[in-house]
Amino acid sequence: MPKVTVARHAPMSVDTEIAHLRDLDAASLKAQWEIEHGGKAPAHLPRHLLFRLLAYRFQAEHFGDLDSDSKRILDQSDSPDDASKRAADAVRTTKSLRPGTVLGREWNGEMHRVAVLAEGFAWNGATYPSLSKVAFAITGTRWNGPRFFGLRDRSTSAGASP
């Protein structure tokens, strides 16, 4: 089978590039995969998934990829509705904290105080983007930050209504 190459002559808009990808057959999408990823596309992927993955990567390159917290929420969710609920709960928990609030947590016999800032959280002279990052810095293990600092009830996060 001859090798197909898809040449890019000029930068295309996101809409134009995705429309171009939509018109490609499976072999051309696999060739585009090789260009983008430097290796062969997984053989088991059907055309519609190749298209979606390539379109996603193109959008991520132009608009930026998901942040690590969003990826974690999606990975841990069973459905789109579950992901929406988890994301809303996470935003609600941290948005309700006003700058100047001080959170405290005892860990291994030592009291840790975290100051809420307009753009993150301060602990031990460093600024962190999330409470989960602060909890990791304190414990060395991954924690749900709001839960670690007692802001989230275990039964609420498990899906029970308050």
C-alpha positions in Angstrom: 0.0 0.0 0.0 1.5 3.4 -1.0 2.4 5.8 1.8 0.1 8.8 2.0 1.4 12.1 3.2 -0.7 15.1 4.1 1.2 18.3 3.4 0.5 21.5 5.3 1.2 24.4 3.1 0.0 27.2 5.3 -1.4 27.3 8.8 -5.1 26.5 8.8 -7.7 27.7 11.2 -9.0 25.2 13.7 -12.3 24.9 11.9 -10.6 24.4 8.5 -8.2 21.8 9.9 -11.0 19.8 11.5 -13.1 20.0 8.3 -10.0 18.7 6.4 -9.6 15.8 8.9 -13.3 15.0 8.6 -12.9 14.5 4.8 -9.9 12.0 5.1 -10.4 8.3 4.9 -8.9 5.8 7.5 -5.6 5.4 5.6 -5.1 9.2 5.3 -6.0 9.6 9.0 -3.4 7.0 9.9 -0.8 8.8 7.8 -1.7 12.1 9.6 -1.3 10.3 12.9 2.2 9.3 11.9 3.0 12.9 11.0 1.6 14.2 14.3 2.8 11.5 16.7 5.9 10.2 14.9 4.7 6.6 14.9 2.1 4.3 13.6 -1.5 4.7 14.7 -2.8 1.9 16.9 -4.2 -0.7 14.5 -7.4 -1.3 16.5 -8.6 2.3 16.3 -11.5 2.8 13.9 -11.7 5.8 11.6 -14.1 7.8 13.8 -11.8 7.5 16.8 -8.7 8.4 14.8 -10.6 11.5 13.6 -11.6 12.4 17.2 -8.1 11.9 18.6 -6.5 13.9 15.9 -9.0 16.7 16.1 -8.6 16.8 19.9 -4.8 17.0 19.7 -5.1 19.8 17.1 -7.4 21.8 19.3 -5.2 21.2 22.4 -2.2 22.5 20.5 -4.0 25.7 19.5 -6.2 26.4 22.6 -4.2 24.6 25.3 -4.8 21.1 26.8 -6.9 20.3 29.9 -5.3 21.1 33.2 -4.3 18.2 35.5 -7.3 18.6 37.8 -9.7 18.4 34.8 -8.0 15.3 33.5 -8.2 13.7 36.9 -11.9 14.5 37.2 -12.6 13.0 33.8 -10.5 9.9 34.5 -12.3 9.2 37.8 -15.8 9.8 36.4 -18.2 7.1 35.2 -20.3 9.3 32.9 -20.4 12.8 31.5 -23.1 13.7 34.1 -20.8 12.4 36.9 -17.9 14.5 35.5 -20.1 17.6 35.5 -21.1 17.0 39.1 -17.6 16.4 40.2 -16.3 19.5 38.4 -19.1 21.7 39.9 -18.4 20.4 43.4 -14.7 21.1 43.1 -15.3 24.6 41.9 -18.0 25.3 44.5 -15.7 24.2 47.3 -12.7 26.4 46.4 -14.7 29.4 45.1 -16.5 29.7 48.5 -13.2 30.4 50.2 -12.4 34.1 50.4 -8.9 35.5 50.2 -7.5 35.9 53.8 -9.2 32.8 55.1 -6.7 30.6 57.0 -7.3 26.8 57.0 -5.7 24.6 59.6 -4.9 20.9 59.7 -2.9 18.8 62.1 -0.7 16.2 60.4 1.7 13.9 62.1 1.5 16.0 65.3 2.3 19.3 63.6 -0.3 22.1 62.9 -0.2 23.3 59.3 -1.9 26.6 58.4 -2.7 27.5 54.8 -3.7 31.1 53.8 -6.3 31.5 51.0 -5.0 33.9 48.3 -6.9 35.5 45.4 -4.9 33.2 43.0 -4.1 30.1 45.1 -3.0 29.0 48.5 0.1 29.9 50.6 1.8 27.4 52.9 5.4 27.5 54.2 6.4 30.5 52.1 5.3 28.9 48.8 2.2 29.5 46.7 0.2 26.6 45.3 -2.6 26.5 42.7 -4.8 24.1 44.6 -5.5 22.7 48.0 -4.6 19.3 46.6 -1.1 20.5 45.8 -0.8 21.9 49.4 -2.0 18.6 50.8 0.6 16.7 48.7 3.4 19.1 49.8 2.4 18.4 53.5 1.9 14.6 53.3 3.9 13.5 50.3 0.8 11.5 49.0 -2.1 12.5 46.8 -5.1 13.8 48.7 -8.3 15.5 47.7 -7.4 19.0 49.1 -10.8 20.1 50.2 -11.3 16.8 52.0 -7.9 16.9 53.6 -8.7 20.3 55.1 -12.2 19.3 56.2 -14.1 21.3 53.7 -15.8 18.4 52.1 -17.9 15.8 53.9 -17.1 12.2 53.1 -20.8 11.3 52.5 -21.3 14.3 50.2 -18.4 13.4 48.0 -19.5 9.8 47.8 -22.7 10.8 46.1 -25.1 11.0 49.0 -27.2 14.1 49.2 -26.6 16.3 52.3 
